[in-house]
Amino acid sequence: MSKVLSEAQREELLHSLQKRFEKNSSRHPHTEWSQVKEKLEAQPEKLWSLHQMEESGGEPDVVGDNQGTSTYLFMDCSKESPKGRRSVCYDREALESRKKYKPENSAMDMAKSLGIDMLTEDQYRMLQEFGEFDKKSSSWIETPADIRERGGALFCDYRYGHVFVYHNGAESYYAARGFRGCLQI
């Protein structure tokens, strides 16, 4: 599979990202689109990953920058967990442990194939500073090794004005649970 976008895909993606960037300027008040675009155009593999985030319903946008280094952080900013990344268990080990009714994929495998990272709990909480996300869905988050070693995995949602962090067996999957990703450019 080629990880290079066609010229038409690249232009369409950059246009969509710019529109979202301009519409949601409160997510990145000190960042100029021209700087972000320049970094994106210099890294076609990152553009490919952003395209995959977009195609799976993530609506990626810049939510932070590392001032002084010109590094930008994109996160999935869709109101609910991206539709194209739901009904997945946590990781490959969990997927292989299921005897019946296996989902098609795992969140960790999908993130890797998209070239992105799953959000950490801190990143998930940071995202919620920009709006109310996952009011009807939930999202797997990166799980500490000691929890995963015991068979568990963590997920978050936003209810009653608060972020909730829960645990579940890593092999579980639900139609309303997916994962959110991030990409540093």
Stockholm file with secondary structure:
# STOCKHOLM 1.0

chainA/1-185         MSKVLSEAQREELLHSLQKRFEKNSSRHPHTEWSQVKEKLEAQPEKLWSLHQMEESGGEPDVVGDNQGTSTYLFMDCSKESPKGRRSVCYDREALESRKKYKPENSAMDMAKSLGIDMLTEDQYRMLQEFGEFDKKSSSWIETPADIRERGGALFCDYRYGHVFVYHNGAESYYAARGFRGCLQI
#=GR chainA/1-185 SS CCCCCCHHHHHHHHHHHHHHHHHTGGGSTTCCHHHHHHHHHTCHHHHHHHHHHHHTTCCEEEEEEETTTTEEEEEECCSSSCGGGCSCBSSHHHHHHCSSSCCSCBHHHHHHHHTCEECCHHHHHHHGGGSCCCSSCEEECCCCHHHHTTTEEEEEEEETTEEEEEEEETTCCCTTEEECEEEEC
#=GC SS_cons         CCCCCCHHHHHHHHHHHHHHHHHTGGGSTTCCHHHHHHHHHTCHHHHHHHHHHHHTTCCEEEEEEETTTTEEEEEECCSSSCGGGCSCBSSHHHHHHCSSSCCSCBHHHHHHHHTCEECCHHHHHHHGGGSCCCSSCEEECCCCHHHHTTTEEEEEEEETTEEEEEEEETTCCCTTEEECEEEEC
//
